[in-house]
Amino acid sequence: MNAEINPMYGRPLHPSRVDGDAIHALALWLKENSTRHVGQPDPRSVLSERYPQGLFSEDEVHALCELMRN
């Protein structure tokens, strides 16, 4: 019988066994790159993140911002 263990067929690590530094790095990355906002987001920044520039006229952007605030 073969006593060696092939790491390719090993069980994945449990999430609690992941390196704390890796989790911290992931948390920092999510903080920098997340689009989720705490509190009330700025409607203009939400529109500029989601839609290409020039898709809406300035009047349309203003009307959409008003709708998002109410």
Buried (B, 14 or more C-beta within 10 A) or exposed (E): EEEEEEEEEEEEEEEEEEEEEEEEEEEEEEEEEEEEEEEEEEBEEBBEEEEEEEEBEEEEBEEBBEEBEE
